[in-house]
Amino acid sequence: MAGNTIGRIFRVTTWGESHGVALGAVVDGCPPGMDLDEADIQQALDRRKPSTTVSSTTRKESDRVEILSGVFEGKTTGTPVSLIIKNADAKSSSYDELKDVFRPGQGDFTYLQKYGIRDWRGGGRASGRETAARVAAGAIAEKIISLAGMDVIAYTQAIGAIAIDRDKMPSDKNLKKIVRDNALFCPDAKAAAAMEKKIIAVRKKGDSLGGVVEIVVRGCPAGLGEPVFDKMDADLAKALMSIGTVKAVEIGDGFAMAGMQGSETNDQMIKKGFKTNHAGGIIAGITSGEKIVLRAYCKPIPSIAIPQQTIDSQGKEQIIKIQGRHDICVLPRIVPVCEAMVMIVLADQILRQKAIRG
């Protein structure tokens, strides 16, 4: 299987399956001399792991990370940092009845077409559990970008048709604390309460919900990104689209721009910078120094208890209901994953910039 690595200089390779012995990541290109211990990575993993929220799976994984290489006496050595997260609560027997059946919305059919074999235990490599390795690697990337003065915060903008009220958004100073103190990582308490009620109602029906994650990068310097194939917005979009649940990515005013005029979308300049930020902090593929603003649109969880029509590996039509332990909504657990992927791209781009500018 190809395509398990992202990045040019700061390179992250993930490995492992949902119901295998473990999963993890190898991070190459990490600069030497940075402070790094397991606690730095664990705090990020703790935000991603299953919780007591109404949207979360009942699978209980501690997601304890171990650093196997690349760190000596609390400092990175410049060699590959290898991370492992052992699976502790996998129940593969829950999938025995589905091993020859293609689940709607899952990668069962397409994986079999590509490889001629598939791991039916919880989706194998295609499982959302793979994202734990991304979050672990993202915690290392965060160390790099913070040294450059950058900060990334993601939050739940919408679940289903319920969205935050932007007039009630906290200030930049308080945003991260308020978001991380909220079970749904939502900056609007009233919207969060409505989202929770909606999730409970949908759970009772055996269905699932999608949502939108908004990601904001503060303190990003101007000049990052390459102007052709490795545009900053292209790299960010690819990183977010590589998350299994994400079906669309928007940067700045994004989709709305298609219905606007140039006089409305152009970010005019003044001595202190830009009057507006319709472009979301990226112009011609290169960062402008303004906030980078992105949105990841996530599809509903495909594992639902409602009867669905499908076929088995012999082409026989069947009606199935998905049992087992599944999230009802990918949010809020996907929020730290979006943060991680953005930080990985930023770390790679800033190291690439240092390689050409010093």
N, C-alpha and C positions, 0 to 999 in steps of 0.2 A: 504494500500500500504506500503510495507516494502522497505528498502534500501534507505532511505532519509538522512542517516547520514554517515559521513566519519570521521575517526580518532579514536584513542584510548584514549588519554588524552585531547588533543585539539580537541574537537568534534564539528562538524558543521552539523546542521540539517537545510535544506531549506524547504520552504513550499510555496504554492500559485500557481496560474495558470495565463496564459497569459491574459485572459479576465475576471479574477475574480476581487474582490474589491482591493486586494493587494497581494503582495508576500513579502517574507522576510526570515530571518535566525535566528536561536538560536545558539549562540556560547557558549559552556560549556568548562570549563577547562582553561579559560583565567586567567593568574596570576593576583593577586591583585596589586594595586599601580601603574599601568601603566597610563600614560597620554592618554586620549582618548576623542575625541568629534566628533560631526557629520561632521565637516569640514575634519577631517582625512579620513573619509570613503567616503565623497562626491567627493573628488579629484579623487579617483579611479573609482567611478561610472560615472563621467563625461567623462572618456576616453572610456567607454563601450557604452554609450547611443547613439541613432541614431544621425548622424551628417549630414553635408551638402556634404559629399563625394559622388562621383558618384556611389559607391557600396551600399549605405545605403537606408533603408526603409524610407518612408515619414511619418511613424508613429512618432508622437512627444510626447515623455515622458520626463519629467524633471528628473525623477528618484531621487527625493528628499528623503533622508533617515532620519528616526527618530529612536533615541535610546530609547527604552521603559524601559529597565532595565539593571542592572549590572554596572552602572556608577553613581558615586556620587561626586559632586564637581570636575568634570573633571578627576576623577581617577577611574579605574576599581576596583570593590569591591571583585572580586573572585567568584561572583555569575554569573549565566548565563546572557550573554549579548543578549538581544532580539532586533532585527532590523526589521523595516517595511518600505516598499517602495510601495506607493499607485499607482495603475493604473489610468491614467487620460485620455488617448486617445484611449481606446479600442472601436472598431467598430465591434461588433459581427455580425451585419447584413450582413457583407461582406461574411460570411461563411454559411448563411442560405441555399444556394443552394448545399452546400457540406456536409450537416449534415448526409446524408445517402449514401455518396459516399466515397470510399477509395482513397485517393490521393497517387499516386506512390511516393515511397521514404520516405513517412511519416509514423508515428506510428499508423495511424488510424486502420488498419486491425489488427495489433498485439495487440494493447491495447484492442480492442473489444474481441479478442480471450482470452486474459488473465482475464479481469475483467467483461466481459459481458455488459459493459457500457463504453462510452467514451465522453469526453468533446470535442465537435467539434469546439468550438470557438478558432480558432487560434492554435489548437493543445493542448490546456489545459496545463497540467503539462509537456508535452513533448516539449513544445515550447522553442525556444532559449531564450525567455524572462526570463525563470527561472534562467539563468546565472547571472542576476543582483544581486540576493541574494548571489551567490558564490563570486562575486567581492566585495560585502560589507563585507563578512566574511574574505575574503583575506586581506582586508585592516587592520584588527585587527591582523591577522597572521603576516603581514609585521612588525608591531610594535615589535613582539616577536623576529623574526629572525634578525631584524636590531640591537637589543640589543646584539645579538651573533656575530655581525660583518658581517652578510650575506646580499647580495643584489641580487635581481632577475630582469632581464630585458628580455622581449620578443619582437620580431619584426617579420615583414613579410619577410620571406625568398623567397617565390614564390607565384605568383598568376597565375593559369593556367600553361602554359609552360614557363612563364617569371620568371627568378630567378635573385637574386642579384649577383653581381660580387664581390667575396670575396676579391679580390685585392683592392677594393675600400671601404672596410669596415673602419669606423672610429676607432680611438683608444678606448680602454676600458674607458678612462677618459671622452671622449666626446660622447660615444655611446648612453647613455640614453637621453641626451639632443637632439641629432640629431634625434633619433627615435621618440621622443614624439613631436617634432616640425614638423613632417611630417604627412600629412593627412592620409596616408596609413600605418603609423608606419613602414616605410621601410628605412633602413640605406643607401640605394644606390639611389641617386636622379635620375639618368638616368633610372634605372630599374623601379622606382616608376612612372615616366612619361609614360613609355611603358605599365605598368600595368593599368594605368588610361585609356589610349587609348583602351586597350583590353576590359576593363569593359564596356566602352561606346558602343563599337561595339557589344558586347554580349547582353547588355541591349536592343538594337534596335531589335535584333532577338527574344527577349522574353526568352532568355536562362539564364543560371547562370554559375558560376565558382567556383572551389575549390582552395586550396592553401596549403602552408606549413608555420607553425609558428615555429621559432627557439627560444628556451628559454635557457638562460645562467644564472647559479648561481655562483656568485663570493663570495669568502670569506667563503665558507663552510668548517668547520673543518673536519679533518679525524675522522672516528669512528662512524658516524651516520648510523643507519640502523641495521636490524637484519638479521642473515645469512641464515635463512630458508624461511619461508613463508612471512615474513614482510621485505624482502629485500628493500633497498631504491629504487632501480630501479623498483621493482615490485609495490611498493606503488605509485611511481610517474607515472608509466604507467597506473595503474588503475585510478588514479585521472584524468589524461588527457583523457583516454578513456571513462570516465563517461560523458564527454562533448558530447552532441548529434551529433555534426558534425564530430568528430574525428574518423577516421577509422583505423589509424595505428600510432604507437609511435616508435621513434628511439632514442637510447641513444648512444652517442659517434659516432663511425663510423658505428654502427648499421647494416643496411642491407648489406653494402659493405663487412663486416667481413665474411660473408658466402662464399665469393669468394677469401678470402685471406688465407695466411699461418700464422702459429703461430709466425714465426720470424718477420712477418710484423705487427701483431696486439698486441704483448706483449709490454707493456709500461715498458721499462728498467729503472732501478733506478740509481740515482747518489746521492751524498751527499746532494744536495739541493732539492731533490725530484724525479720527473720523467722526463725522456728525452722527452717523448711524452704523449699524452692523448687520445689514441685511444678508451679507455674504457669510456670516457666521465665523468671522475671523480668518478666512482663507480666500485669497484672491489670486487667480491664475495658478492655483496649485501650491501657493506659497503663503505661509502665515503672515498676517498683517500686523500682529501685535495686539489686536483686539481679542476679546474672549472668543474661544472656539465653542460653538454651540451645535450639538448634534442630537438627533433623535433616532432611536432604534424601535421599529414597529415589530412587535412580537405576535406570532400567531397563537391561537389557543392550543393548549396541551392536546395532542391527538388521542391520548389514552383516556377514553370515556366509557362509562357504564351503560350508555344508551345503545340499543341494538343497531348494528351497522352491517351492511352487505359487503362481502368480500369473496375472495377465492382462496383455495389452498394451493399447495405446490403442484398438485395434479390438475389444476384448472377447475376443480369442482366448486360451485358456488356455495357459500355458507353465510349464516347470520351469526355474528359474534358480539359479545359484550366483554369489554376489557375489565378484568378484575385485578387485584394486586394493589400495590401502594404507589400512588402517583400524586403529583401536585395537581391542584385544581386550576391554578394560574401560575404561569412562569414567574410573574412578579410576586414578591420582591426579590426572589433568589437570583434572578438574572441581573439585577442592578450591579452588584460587585463584579460580575463577569464583564459587563460593558465597561466599567471603570478599568478593569485589568487590561482589556484589549486595547483601549485607547492609550493607556500608559505604556504598553509594550511598543506601540507604534511611535509614540513620542520619544521614548528612550532610544529607539533605533535611529530616528531622524536626527536627534540632537548629537548622537555619536557620529553619524554620517557628516553632519555639518562641521564638527570638530576635526574630522579627517581632512576636510578641504580648506578650512579656515584657521585651524589651530586654536 
